Structure formats: C-alpha cells, structure tokens
Amino acid sequence: MVPWLYRVAWNLAQTERLANRRRRSRERHAAAGEAVQDDPLERLIADEVLTSLLRLDNPLREVVTARIWGGLTFDEIGKLCGTSGATALRRYRDALEQLHRILSVPCTTTNP
C-alpha cells in the first residue's frame, strides 16, 4: 500500500511540474511575440491578421483564439464553448478557410 501511495504522489507531482513548465513556456512565447513586433513589416502583418480575425463570426473567432493563443485541445474548446470537440474542430477549419480567403485577396494597384 505504501509503495502505491508513494507512486501516486510522485505521478501527481510530475504532472504538476510538467503543467507548470508548459505554462511558463507558453507565457514566455507570448511575451516574445510582443517583442517581435518591433519590426514594422511584422507589425503590419500582425495587424492585418488581427483585422481579418475580427471579421470572423464570434464562435469562429473564439475557437481560433482558444486553439492558437490558448493552446487548448478541441475537446477543451468544445467544453469551453458548450459544444463537442468535433464541432470545435469544424469551426476551426471553417475559420481557417475564411481567413485564407480574406488574406489571399491579391493587392490591386494601378500603374499610371
């Protein structure tokens, strides 16, 4: 009984340690993303992506945000949004398709 209890406690401690490491890594990555925006070109691209993301319907935008910036699984997103994981995945794919259409519009310039 004691070895089993020790192993359970050790597994819980390892799970907590890994979760904390992943959280700190995500936080560092998010903070580094803000520092990268010093480059004007990257800032323009980020602004264009954000503007395009804001054009999506709220359920699609919510799934993309939770998946990319939150790092959540589709099952976790489904629980968060009150849907199934399959619905969250479908919304994510729909959102990516819409973003692709929005961002793939060729630049129209006129040459004098």
C-alpha positions in Angstrom: 0.0 0.0 0.0 2.8 2.5 0.9 4.7 2.0 -2.4 1.4 2.5 -4.4 0.7 5.7 -2.4 4.2 7.0 -3.0 3.9 6.3 -6.7 0.6 8.1 -6.9 2.0 11.1 -5.1 5.1 11.1 -7.4 2.9 10.9 -10.5 0.8 13.9 -9.3 4.0 15.9 -8.6 5.4 15.1 -12.0 2.1 16.1 -13.7 2.1 19.4 -11.9 5.7 20.0 -12.7 5.1 19.4 -16.4 2.0 21.5 -16.4 3.9 24.4 -14.8 6.7 24.1 -17.3 4.3 24.2 -20.3 2.5 27.2 -18.8 5.8 29.1 -18.3 6.8 28.2 -21.8 3.6 29.5 -23.3 3.9 32.7 -21.3 7.5 33.2 -22.5 6.4 32.5 -26.0 3.6 35.1 -25.8 5.9 37.7 -24.3 8.4 37.1 -27.0 5.7 37.6 -29.6 5.1 41.1 -28.3 8.8 41.9 -28.6 9.0 40.7 -32.2 6.5 43.4 -33.2 9.3 46.0 -33.2 9.8 45.1 -36.9 7.4 47.3 -38.9 6.7 44.6 -41.5 5.8 42.1 -38.9 3.7 44.6 -37.2 1.8 45.3 -40.5 1.3 41.5 -41.0 0.1 41.1 -37.4 -2.3 44.0 -37.8 -3.7 42.5 -41.0 -4.2 39.1 -39.4 -5.9 40.7 -36.4 -8.2 42.7 -38.6 -9.0 39.6 -40.6 -9.7 37.6 -37.4 -12.0 40.3 -36.2 -14.1 39.9 -39.4 -15.0 36.3 -38.4 -18.2 35.5 -36.6 -17.7 35.3 -32.8 -17.9 31.4 -32.5 -15.2 31.0 -35.1 -13.0 33.7 -33.7 -13.4 32.2 -30.2 -12.2 28.8 -31.4 -9.2 30.2 -33.3 -8.2 32.3 -30.3 -8.5 29.4 -27.9 -6.6 27.0 -30.2 -3.8 29.2 -31.3 -3.2 31.6 -28.4 -4.7 29.4 -25.6 -3.1 26.2 -26.8 -6.3 24.3 -25.9 -7.3 20.9 -27.5 -10.5 20.7 -29.5 -12.2 18.8 -26.6 -11.3 21.5 -24.2 -12.5 24.2 -26.6 -15.7 22.2 -27.0 -16.3 22.2 -23.3 -15.5 25.9 -23.1 -17.9 26.8 -25.9 -20.6 24.3 -24.8 -20.2 22.1 -27.9 -18.5 18.9 -28.8 -14.8 18.6 -29.8 -15.9 17.7 -33.3 -17.9 20.9 -33.6 -14.9 22.9 -32.3 -12.7 21.2 -34.9 -15.2 22.0 -37.7 -15.5 25.6 -36.6 -11.7 25.9 -36.5 -11.4 24.5 -40.1 -14.2 26.9 -41.2 -12.4 29.8 -39.6 -9.1 28.9 -41.2 -10.8 28.7 -44.7 -12.4 32.1 -44.2 -9.1 33.6 -43.1 -7.4 32.1 -46.1 -10.0 33.7 -48.4 -9.7 37.0 -46.6 -5.9 37.1 -46.6 -5.4 35.7 -50.1 -7.0 38.6 -51.9 -4.4 40.0 -54.3 -3.3 43.5 -54.0 -4.9 45.7 -56.6 -2.7 48.6 -57.6 -3.0 50.8 -60.6 0.1 51.7 -62.6 0.0 55.2 -64.2 
